[in-house]
């Protein structure tokens, strides 16, 4: 988690993207070098273009309210810390947005 994702992305692009790009070039297709780390629809094309990576890993989960109605104070479930008031889901629209944005980076 970062306070300013846009600024964090620029930091990664300045440092990590160059390193990742060197690894992608050095691998020459012999192994897959996967880009990961806060990759979303808003930045996936830039990450792929700058690094040359062909695959990504992204945790696209969004917190939503838990449908659980009864909670026992000794039974931890749901979110970290046992609050149980939320769960994480990956929506098809989120995946579709990342795929569409990534397609813009491919030749």
Backbone as CSV, one residue per row, in Angstrom:
resi,resn,N_x,N_y,N_z,CA_x,CA_y,CA_z,C_x,C_y,C_z
1,UNK,0.843,-1.172,0.000,0.000,0.000,0.000,0.894,1.243,0.000
2,UNK,0.520,2.192,-0.820,1.249,3.455,-0.870,0.249,4.605,-0.792
3,UNK,0.722,5.734,-0.309,-0.168,6.905,-0.203,-0.474,7.490,-1.566
4,UNK,0.495,7.498,-2.459,0.317,8.113,-3.773,0.716,7.112,-4.859
5,UNK,-0.245,6.324,-5.368,0.082,5.288,-6.350,0.735,5.839,-7.617
6,UNK,0.315,7.009,-8.068,0.906,7.575,-9.286,2.386,7.877,-9.080
7,UNK,2.700,8.450,-7.939,4.093,8.745,-7.624,4.896,7.457,-7.459
8,UNK,4.292,6.470,-6.818,4.970,5.182,-6.640,5.250,4.528,-7.975
9,UNK,4.296,4.631,-8.899,4.505,4.059,-10.225,5.708,4.708,-10.893
10,UNK,5.794,6.023,-10.793,6.927,6.715,-11.404,8.248,6.264,-10.792
11,UNK,8.264,6.039,-9.479,9.471,5.532,-8.828,9.849,4.160,-9.370
12,UNK,8.847,3.302,-9.551,9.106,1.962,-10.087,9.599,2.050,-11.518
13,UNK,8.945,2.888,-12.301,9.336,3.028,-13.701,10.784,3.516,-13.794
14,UNK,11.143,4.426,-12.900,12.507,4.966,-12.930,13.547,3.934,-12.509
15,UNK,13.186,3.057,-11.606,14.177,2.114,-11.085,13.866,0.676,-11.482
16,UNK,12.771,0.155,-10.996,12.431,-1.243,-11.222,12.150,-1.585,-12.661
17,UNK,11.542,-0.674,-13.410,11.219,-0.963,-14.803,12.493,-1.151,-15.625
18,UNK,13.488,-0.336,-15.356,14.758,-0.492,-16.080,15.396,-1.832,-15.770
19,UNK,15.386,-2.218,-14.520,15.956,-3.499,-14.105,15.173,-4.656,-14.728
20,UNK,13.848,-4.544,-14.699,13.009,-5.592,-15.280,13.230,-5.674,-16.790
21,UNK,13.352,-4.547,-17.433,13.594,-4.532,-18.877,14.917,-5.222,-19.216
22,UNK,15.935,-5.004,-18.405,17.229,-5.672,-18.643,17.087,-7.183,-18.496
23,UNK,16.319,-7.617,-17.494,16.102,-9.055,-17.305,15.328,-9.663,-18.477
24,UNK,14.316,-8.953,-18.939,13.532,-9.446,-20.081,14.431,-9.598,-21.297
25,UNK,15.250,-8.608,-21.572,16.173,-8.686,-22.727,17.180,-9.821,-22.541
26,UNK,17.743,-9.948,-21.350,18.756,-10.981,-21.093,18.171,-12.384,-21.198
27,UNK,16.900,-12.533,-20.840,16.294,-13.869,-20.898,16.086,-14.331,-22.331
28,UNK,15.979,-13.381,-23.244,15.836,-13.690,-24.678,14.766,-14.749,-24.930
29,UNK,13.689,-14.688,-24.174,12.593,-15.615,-24.379,12.809,-17.013,-23.827
30,UNK,13.960,-17.260,-23.186,14.229,-18.598,-22.645,13.399,-18.893,-21.413
31,UNK,13.069,-17.858,-20.650,12.169,-17.987,-19.514,11.218,-16.795,-19.541
32,UNK,10.126,-16.894,-18.812,9.163,-15.801,-18.724,9.546,-14.903,-17.554
33,UNK,9.658,-13.634,-17.837,9.865,-12.633,-16.793,8.529,-11.926,-16.647
34,UNK,7.912,-12.062,-15.487,6.571,-11.541,-15.258,6.628,-10.254,-14.451
35,UNK,5.978,-9.230,-14.965,5.867,-7.968,-14.229,4.760,-8.103,-13.194
36,UNK,4.981,-7.517,-12.026,3.953,-7.568,-10.987,4.130,-6.379,-10.053
37,UNK,3.129,-6.143,-9.249,3.206,-5.077,-8.258,2.326,-3.903,-8.591
38,UNK,1.126,-3.865,-8.069,0.180,-2.759,-8.234,-0.133,-2.474,-9.703
39,UNK,-0.183,-3.501,-10.511,-0.517,-3.329,-11.923,-2.030,-3.295,-12.058
40,UNK,-2.503,-2.239,-12.697,-3.933,-2.014,-12.893,-4.170,-1.572,-14.337
41,UNK,-5.417,-1.393,-14.706,-5.761,-0.965,-16.061,-5.099,0.372,-16.401
42,UNK,-4.969,1.231,-15.415,-4.409,2.564,-15.647,-2.920,2.555,-15.966
43,UNK,-2.194,1.489,-15.589,-0.740,1.513,-15.793,-0.184,0.296,-16.528
44,UNK,-1.010,-0.697,-16.833,-0.487,-1.927,-17.404,0.184,-1.704,-18.756
45,UNK,-0.380,-0.871,-19.611,0.226,-0.646,-20.930,1.610,-0.026,-20.789
46,UNK,1.735,0.951,-19.903,3.037,1.590,-19.709,4.061,0.602,-19.157
47,UNK,3.652,-0.211,-18.205,4.563,-1.201,-17.623,5.032,-2.174,-18.706
48,UNK,4.113,-2.679,-19.507,4.490,-3.636,-20.553,5.388,-2.995,-21.602
49,UNK,5.074,-1.774,-22.000,5.900,-1.084,-23.003,7.310,-0.809,-22.484
50,UNK,7.403,-0.325,-21.255,8.713,0.053,-20.715,9.587,-1.138,-20.359
51,UNK,8.978,-2.267,-20.011,9.769,-3.417,-19.585,9.954,-4.464,-20.666
52,UNK,9.050,-4.510,-21.631,9.107,-5.573,-22.628,8.526,-6.881,-22.114
53,UNK,8.035,-6.892,-20.887,7.433,-8.103,-20.328,6.194,-8.458,-21.143
54,UNK,5.920,-9.746,-21.255,4.759,-10.221,-22.012,3.681,-10.782,-21.090
55,UNK,3.990,-10.929,-19.808,3.026,-11.448,-18.846,3.064,-10.593,-17.588
56,UNK,1.909,-10.544,-16.911,1.812,-9.779,-15.671,1.122,-10.617,-14.598
57,UNK,1.336,-10.222,-13.372,0.571,-10.755,-12.247,-0.018,-9.544,-11.542
58,UNK,-1.309,-9.595,-11.290,-1.955,-8.484,-10.628,-3.032,-8.996,-9.687
59,UNK,-3.035,-8.502,-8.487,-4.093,-8.831,-7.526,-5.203,-7.814,-7.740
60,UNK,-6.215,-8.195,-8.475,-7.276,-7.268,-8.844,-8.449,-7.293,-7.874
61,UNK,-8.219,-7.834,-6.699,-9.300,-7.970,-5.727,-9.752,-6.617,-5.196
62,UNK,-11.053,-6.512,-5.016,-11.676,-5.313,-4.472,-12.412,-5.693,-3.188
63,UNK,-12.229,-4.929,-2.114,-12.953,-5.258,-0.881,-14.444,-4.940,-1.032
64,UNK,-15.273,-5.862,-0.589,-16.725,-5.657,-0.576,-17.257,-6.094,0.785
65,UNK,-18.413,-5.618,1.114,-19.023,-5.982,2.395,-19.319,-7.471,2.428
66,UNK,-19.070,-8.083,3.549,-19.345,-9.502,3.729,-20.845,-9.721,3.871
67,UNK,-21.358,-10.807,3.264,-22.781,-11.100,3.425,-23.117,-11.762,4.764
68,UNK,-22.091,-12.046,5.563,-22.296,-12.713,6.849,-23.117,-11.806,7.768
69,UNK,-24.147,-12.384,8.388,-25.011,-11.602,9.267,-24.698,-11.835,10.751
70,UNK,-24.310,-13.058,11.094,-23.997,-13.362,12.491,-22.491,-13.471,12.643
71,UNK,-21.954,-12.811,13.643,-20.524,-12.879,13.910,-20.317,-13.195,15.389
72,UNK,-19.541,-14.216,15.626,-19.172,-14.539,16.998,-17.832,-13.872,17.268
73,UNK,-17.701,-13.232,18.396,-16.479,-12.458,18.679,-15.217,-13.306,18.736
74,UNK,-15.317,-14.609,18.921,-14.143,-15.472,18.992,-13.811,-16.147,17.665
75,UNK,-14.677,-16.000,16.690,-14.462,-16.651,15.390,-14.036,-15.603,14.371
76,UNK,-12.732,-15.567,14.092,-12.213,-14.601,13.130,-12.468,-15.095,11.712
77,UNK,-12.933,-14.195,10.886,-13.117,-14.528,9.471,-13.074,-13.241,8.673
78,UNK,-12.934,-13.395,7.377,-12.957,-12.215,6.520,-11.629,-11.511,6.472
79,UNK,-11.636,-10.238,6.781,-10.452,-9.410,6.611,-9.382,-9.699,7.654
80,UNK,-8.193,-9.188,7.384,-7.081,-9.338,8.309,-7.471,-8.708,9.640
81,UNK,-7.181,-9.388,10.709,-7.537,-8.888,12.020,-8.847,-9.466,12.521
82,UNK,-9.507,-10.243,11.653,-10.698,-10.938,12.088,-11.952,-10.101,12.163
83,UNK,-11.969,-8.932,11.543,-13.171,-8.097,11.606,-14.349,-8.779,10.938
84,UNK,-14.105,-9.518,9.872,-15.154,-10.272,9.216,-16.178,-9.418,8.499
85,UNK,-15.933,-8.138,8.386,-16.921,-7.275,7.759,-16.678,-7.048,6.275
86,UNK,-15.638,-7.645,5.746,-15.393,-7.514,4.314,-14.749,-8.767,3.756
87,UNK,-14.868,-8.896,2.472,-14.200,-9.966,1.733,-13.692,-9.351,0.450
88,UNK,-12.909,-10.085,-0.293,-12.312,-9.563,-1.517,-12.784,-10.373,-2.703
89,UNK,-13.171,-9.670,-3.757,-13.641,-10.323,-4.967,-12.932,-9.714,-6.172
90,UNK,-12.850,-10.505,-7.238,-12.316,-10.022,-8.503,-13.473,-10.020,-9.490
91,UNK,-13.814,-8.848,-9.951,-14.940,-8.722,-10.871,-14.493,-8.882,-12.314
92,UNK,-15.341,-9.479,-13.143,-14.991,-9.670,-14.552,-14.727,-8.357,-15.275
93,UNK,-15.396,-7.283,-14.868,-15.172,-5.995,-15.515,-13.770,-5.468,-15.220
94,UNK,-13.245,-5.762,-14.047,-11.886,-5.333,-13.698,-10.865,-6.082,-14.536
95,UNK,-11.061,-7.382,-14.677,-10.164,-8.200,-15.498,-10.238,-7.742,-16.953
96,UNK,-11.434,-7.514,-17.456,-11.608,-7.074,-18.839,-10.913,-5.740,-19.091
97,UNK,-10.974,-4.835,-18.119,-10.325,-3.528,-18.271,-8.812,-3.669,-18.348
98,UNK,-8.236,-4.540,-17.526,-6.786,-4.756,-17.561,-6.381,-5.405,-18.893
99,UNK,-7.146,-6.394,-19.332,-6.832,-7.057,-20.606,-6.924,-6.086,-21.781
100,UNK,-7.950,-5.248,-21.787,-8.099,-4.272,-22.862,-6.951,-3.268,-22.867
101,UNK,-6.575,-2.816,-21.685,-5.462,-1.863,-21.589,-4.147,-2.520,-21.985
102,UNK,-3.951,-3.778,-21.587,-2.723,-4.492,-21.944,-2.633,-4.707,-23.444
103,UNK,-3.760,-4.932,-24.089,-3.763,-5.147,-25.535,-3.235,-3.936,-26.292
104,UNK,-3.375,-2.752,-25.717,-2.871,-1.534,-26.350,-1.341,-1.494,-26.356
105,UNK,-0.725,-2.285,-25.513,0.747,-2.279,-25.411,1.379,-3.308,-26.336
106,UNK,0.581,-4.194,-26.889,1.153,-5.245,-27.735,1.241,-4.770,-29.178
107,UNK,2.311,-5.171,-29.843,2.491,-4.723,-31.241,1.483,-5.359,-32.187
